[in-house]
């Protein structure tokens, strides 16, 4: 359900999008990579070690960056020819959060996934600060409407089951 919420509701991944998934070999990251790949997105994943990079590649990442060994901002710019990505899914936080802003296009989204990011990272600065506040307000409004949440869960369950039949999760 977390992967469905992130990929279809926080930022709706479509064919042709390029996304950045931090902790790509983690529990949710692995599902994000597989599902986004199946949706037709180009997936750039990050990880801490070579073993995690290999797992992320197996899970559908087109490009993998070991962010403790490489400058992931420079690598993403290289991979995207300076364009940046359409969406960022960050469950790392402290080591990646501020640099994420350099990766997203003006109209892109950055999804914070997991308490580590919320606790460890500073608030966003600069051009994304206003959009970040707007998104928080929108999300808090949707969280106050139980009926909408139930519909989102039901829709997510149906969508994930339909996708699973077409391409089983590894």
BALOBA-1460 file (C-alpha; in Angstrom, 3 decimals):
// residues 170
<rec num="1" residu="x" x="0.000" y="0.000" z="0.000"/>
<rec num="2" residu="x" x="2.883" y="2.393" z="0.711"/>
<rec num="3" residu="x" x="4.283" y="1.945" z="-2.788"/>
<rec num="4" residu="x" x="0.854" y="2.475" z="-4.335"/>
<rec num="5" residu="x" x="0.302" y="5.637" z="-2.296"/>
<rec num="6" residu="x" x="3.685" y="7.046" z="-3.290"/>
<rec num="7" residu="x" x="3.589" y="6.087" z="-6.988"/>
<rec num="8" residu="x" x="-0.041" y="6.806" z="-7.748"/>
<rec num="9" residu="x" x="-1.188" y="9.471" z="-5.265"/>
<rec num="10" residu="x" x="1.804" y="11.512" z="-4.068"/>
<rec num="11" residu="x" x="3.272" y="11.757" z="-7.550"/>
<rec num="12" residu="x" x="1.513" y="9.799" z="-10.266"/>
<rec num="13" residu="x" x="4.240" y="8.040" z="-12.227"/>
<rec num="14" residu="x" x="3.487" y="7.729" z="-15.928"/>
<rec num="15" residu="x" x="5.376" y="6.268" z="-18.899"/>
<rec num="16" residu="x" x="8.284" y="8.509" z="-19.817"/>
<rec num="17" residu="x" x="8.812" y="9.924" z="-16.333"/>
<rec num="18" residu="x" x="12.231" y="9.720" z="-14.728"/>
<rec num="19" residu="x" x="12.227" y="9.186" z="-10.974"/>
<rec num="20" residu="x" x="14.861" y="9.006" z="-8.248"/>
<rec num="21" residu="x" x="14.347" y="6.409" z="-5.502"/>
<rec num="22" residu="x" x="16.612" y="6.635" z="-2.471"/>
<rec num="23" residu="x" x="17.205" y="3.364" z="-0.571"/>
<rec num="24" residu="x" x="16.130" y="1.563" z="-3.740"/>
<rec num="25" residu="x" x="16.918" y="-1.898" z="-2.335"/>
<rec num="26" residu="x" x="14.957" y="-1.340" z="0.882"/>
<rec num="27" residu="x" x="11.497" y="-2.750" z="1.533"/>
<rec num="28" residu="x" x="9.411" y="0.049" z="0.034"/>
<rec num="29" residu="x" x="12.186" y="1.143" z="-2.345"/>
<rec num="30" residu="x" x="12.311" y="-2.293" z="-3.927"/>
<rec num="31" residu="x" x="8.573" y="-2.203" z="-4.620"/>
<rec num="32" residu="x" x="8.774" y="1.375" z="-5.917"/>
<rec num="33" residu="x" x="11.484" y="0.410" z="-8.407"/>
<rec num="34" residu="x" x="9.670" y="-2.670" z="-9.686"/>
<rec num="35" residu="x" x="6.329" y="-0.944" z="-10.011"/>
<rec num="36" residu="x" x="7.685" y="2.284" z="-11.548"/>
<rec num="37" residu="x" x="9.625" y="0.239" z="-14.090"/>
<rec num="38" residu="x" x="6.458" y="-1.681" z="-14.966"/>
<rec num="39" residu="x" x="4.644" y="1.653" z="-15.383"/>
<rec num="40" residu="x" x="7.210" y="2.710" z="-17.991"/>
<rec num="41" residu="x" x="9.323" y="5.116" z="-15.945"/>
<rec num="42" residu="x" x="13.085" y="5.402" z="-16.023"/>
<rec num="43" residu="x" x="14.190" y="4.556" z="-12.492"/>
<rec num="44" residu="x" x="17.349" y="5.920" z="-10.889"/>
<rec num="45" residu="x" x="18.043" y="4.305" z="-7.526"/>
<rec num="46" residu="x" x="20.480" y="5.051" z="-4.738"/>
<rec num="47" residu="x" x="21.962" y="2.796" z="-2.102"/>
<rec num="48" residu="x" x="24.751" y="2.550" z="0.444"/>
<rec num="49" residu="x" x="26.743" y="-0.422" z="-0.841"/>
<rec num="50" residu="x" x="27.521" y="-2.489" z="-3.932"/>
<rec num="51" residu="x" x="25.332" y="-5.358" z="-2.716"/>
<rec num="52" residu="x" x="22.384" y="-2.973" z="-2.395"/>
<rec num="53" residu="x" x="23.154" y="-1.551" z="-5.842"/>
<rec num="54" residu="x" x="23.011" y="-5.040" z="-7.351"/>
<rec num="55" residu="x" x="19.677" y="-5.696" z="-5.624"/>
<rec num="56" residu="x" x="18.280" y="-2.379" z="-6.883"/>
<rec num="57" residu="x" x="19.361" y="-3.236" z="-10.435"/>
<rec num="58" residu="x" x="17.597" y="-6.604" z="-10.121"/>
<rec num="59" residu="x" x="14.498" y="-4.782" z="-8.876"/>
<rec num="60" residu="x" x="14.215" y="-2.638" z="-11.993"/>
<rec num="61" residu="x" x="16.508" y="0.347" z="-11.571"/>
<rec num="62" residu="x" x="17.915" y="1.484" z="-14.886"/>
<rec num="63" residu="x" x="20.720" y="3.350" z="-13.099"/>
<rec num="64" residu="x" x="22.069" y="2.836" z="-9.582"/>
<rec num="65" residu="x" x="24.188" y="5.274" z="-7.574"/>
<rec num="66" residu="x" x="26.073" y="4.395" z="-4.395"/>
<rec num="67" residu="x" x="25.569" y="7.768" z="-2.749"/>
<rec num="68" residu="x" x="28.341" y="7.388" z="-0.155"/>
<rec num="69" residu="x" x="30.881" y="6.813" z="-2.958"/>
<rec num="70" residu="x" x="29.532" y="9.085" z="-5.689"/>
<rec num="71" residu="x" x="28.055" y="12.566" z="-5.829"/>
<rec num="72" residu="x" x="24.490" y="11.539" z="-6.590"/>
<rec num="73" residu="x" x="23.560" y="15.076" z="-7.676"/>
<rec num="74" residu="x" x="26.280" y="15.062" z="-10.346"/>
<rec num="75" residu="x" x="25.381" y="11.518" z="-11.440"/>
<rec num="76" residu="x" x="21.685" y="12.298" z="-11.783"/>
<rec num="77" residu="x" x="22.557" y="15.391" z="-13.809"/>
<rec num="78" residu="x" x="24.775" y="13.239" z="-16.001"/>
<rec num="79" residu="x" x="22.119" y="10.534" z="-16.442"/>
<rec num="80" residu="x" x="19.369" y="13.054" z="-17.261"/>
<rec num="81" residu="x" x="21.586" y="15.377" z="-19.347"/>
<rec num="82" residu="x" x="20.991" y="18.123" z="-16.788"/>
<rec num="83" residu="x" x="17.200" y="17.912" z="-17.000"/>
<rec num="84" residu="x" x="16.649" y="16.469" z="-13.526"/>
<rec num="85" residu="x" x="13.942" y="14.039" z="-12.523"/>
<rec num="86" residu="x" x="10.167" y="14.240" z="-12.444"/>
<rec num="87" residu="x" x="9.863" y="12.861" z="-8.929"/>
<rec num="88" residu="x" x="12.005" y="11.944" z="-5.923"/>
<rec num="89" residu="x" x="11.108" y="9.320" z="-3.314"/>
<rec num="90" residu="x" x="13.304" y="9.858" z="-0.271"/>
<rec num="91" residu="x" x="13.327" y="7.462" z="2.672"/>
<rec num="92" residu="x" x="16.912" y="8.268" z="3.660"/>
<rec num="93" residu="x" x="16.605" y="11.865" z="4.795"/>
<rec num="94" residu="x" x="19.644" y="13.342" z="6.443"/>
<rec num="95" residu="x" x="22.182" y="12.401" z="3.757"/>
<rec num="96" residu="x" x="20.004" y="13.143" z="0.723"/>
<rec num="97" residu="x" x="17.147" y="15.500" z="1.553"/>
<rec num="98" residu="x" x="18.700" y="18.904" z="0.826"/>
<rec num="99" residu="x" x="20.347" y="17.692" z="-2.377"/>
<rec num="100" residu="x" x="17.039" y="16.312" z="-3.661"/>
<rec num="101" residu="x" x="15.939" y="19.847" z="-4.549"/>
<rec num="102" residu="x" x="18.768" y="20.072" z="-7.068"/>
<rec num="103" residu="x" x="17.346" y="17.025" z="-8.857"/>
<rec num="104" residu="x" x="13.723" y="17.898" z="-9.314"/>
<rec num="105" residu="x" x="12.337" y="20.064" z="-12.066"/>
<rec num="106" residu="x" x="10.280" y="23.121" z="-11.143"/>
<rec num="107" residu="x" x="6.956" y="21.283" z="-11.556"/>
<rec num="108" residu="x" x="8.203" y="18.043" z="-9.968"/>
<rec num="109" residu="x" x="7.313" y="16.420" z="-6.688"/>
<rec num="110" residu="x" x="9.416" y="15.218" z="-3.795"/>
<rec num="111" residu="x" x="7.856" y="12.562" z="-1.579"/>
<rec num="112" residu="x" x="9.175" y="12.018" z="1.917"/>
<rec num="113" residu="x" x="8.725" y="8.414" z="2.928"/>
<rec num="114" residu="x" x="9.510" y="7.224" z="6.424"/>
<rec num="115" residu="x" x="10.183" y="8.827" z="9.751"/>
<rec num="116" residu="x" x="13.960" y="8.966" z="9.254"/>
<rec num="117" residu="x" x="13.531" y="11.640" z="6.610"/>
<rec num="118" residu="x" x="11.118" y="13.668" z="8.653"/>
<rec num="119" residu="x" x="13.163" y="13.537" z="11.843"/>
<rec num="120" residu="x" x="16.689" y="13.894" z="10.431"/>
<rec num="121" residu="x" x="16.226" y="16.353" z="7.589"/>
<rec num="122" residu="x" x="15.855" y="20.099" z="7.702"/>
<rec num="123" residu="x" x="12.841" y="21.767" z="6.174"/>
<rec num="124" residu="x" x="13.109" y="22.473" z="2.445"/>
<rec num="125" residu="x" x="14.491" y="25.849" z="1.453"/>
<rec num="126" residu="x" x="14.270" y="28.028" z="-1.609"/>
<rec num="127" residu="x" x="11.985" y="27.572" z="-4.569"/>
<rec num="128" residu="x" x="10.294" y="24.423" z="-3.276"/>
<rec num="129" residu="x" x="9.408" y="25.758" z="0.167"/>
<rec num="130" residu="x" x="6.069" y="27.223" z="-0.948"/>
<rec num="131" residu="x" x="5.085" y="24.085" z="-2.881"/>
<rec num="132" residu="x" x="6.118" y="21.930" z="0.070"/>
<rec num="133" residu="x" x="3.796" y="23.900" z="2.391"/>
<rec num="134" residu="x" x="0.954" y="23.657" z="-0.138"/>
<rec num="135" residu="x" x="1.450" y="19.903" z="-0.468"/>
<rec num="136" residu="x" x="1.501" y="19.440" z="3.318"/>
<rec num="137" residu="x" x="-1.763" y="21.378" z="3.578"/>
<rec num="138" residu="x" x="-3.354" y="19.309" z="0.802"/>
<rec num="139" residu="x" x="-2.199" y="16.061" z="2.388"/>
<rec num="140" residu="x" x="-3.393" y="17.084" z="5.839"/>
<rec num="141" residu="x" x="-6.786" y="17.956" z="4.369"/>
<rec num="142" residu="x" x="-7.046" y="14.582" z="2.673"/>
<rec num="143" residu="x" x="-6.061" y="12.856" z="5.910"/>
<rec num="144" residu="x" x="-9.034" y="14.511" z="7.627"/>
<rec num="145" residu="x" x="-11.489" y="12.873" z="5.264"/>
<rec num="146" residu="x" x="-11.867" y="9.193" z="6.254"/>
<rec num="147" residu="x" x="-14.118" y="8.378" z="3.292"/>
<rec num="148" residu="x" x="-11.442" y="9.541" z="0.833"/>
<rec num="149" residu="x" x="-8.818" y="7.463" z="2.608"/>
<rec num="150" residu="x" x="-10.976" y="4.348" z="2.362"/>
<rec num="151" residu="x" x="-11.519" y="4.968" z="-1.360"/>
<rec num="152" residu="x" x="-7.772" y="5.456" z="-1.875"/>
<rec num="153" residu="x" x="-6.999" y="2.213" z="-0.047"/>
<rec num="154" residu="x" x="-9.625" y="0.305" z="-2.040"/>
<rec num="155" residu="x" x="-8.383" y="1.779" z="-5.332"/>
<rec num="156" residu="x" x="-4.775" y="1.014" z="-4.387"/>
<rec num="157" residu="x" x="-5.585" y="-2.575" z="-3.531"/>
<rec num="158" residu="x" x="-7.366" y="-3.080" z="-6.855"/>
<rec num="159" residu="x" x="-4.578" y="-1.416" z="-8.819"/>
<rec num="160" residu="x" x="-1.810" y="-3.359" z="-7.093"/>
<rec num="161" residu="x" x="-3.661" y="-6.655" z="-7.613"/>
<rec num="162" residu="x" x="-4.165" y="-5.880" z="-11.307"/>
<rec num="163" residu="x" x="-0.509" y="-4.961" z="-11.713"/>
<rec num="164" residu="x" x="0.617" y="-8.050" z="-9.814"/>
<rec num="165" residu="x" x="-1.191" y="-10.314" z="-12.278"/>
<rec num="166" residu="x" x="0.565" y="-8.621" z="-15.207"/>
<rec num="167" residu="x" x="4.044" y="-8.526" z="-13.668"/>
<rec num="168" residu="x" x="4.600" y="-10.350" z="-10.381"/>
<rec num="169" residu="x" x="6.610" y="-8.581" z="-7.719"/>
<rec num="170" residu="x" x="10.024" y="-10.173" z="-7.326"/>
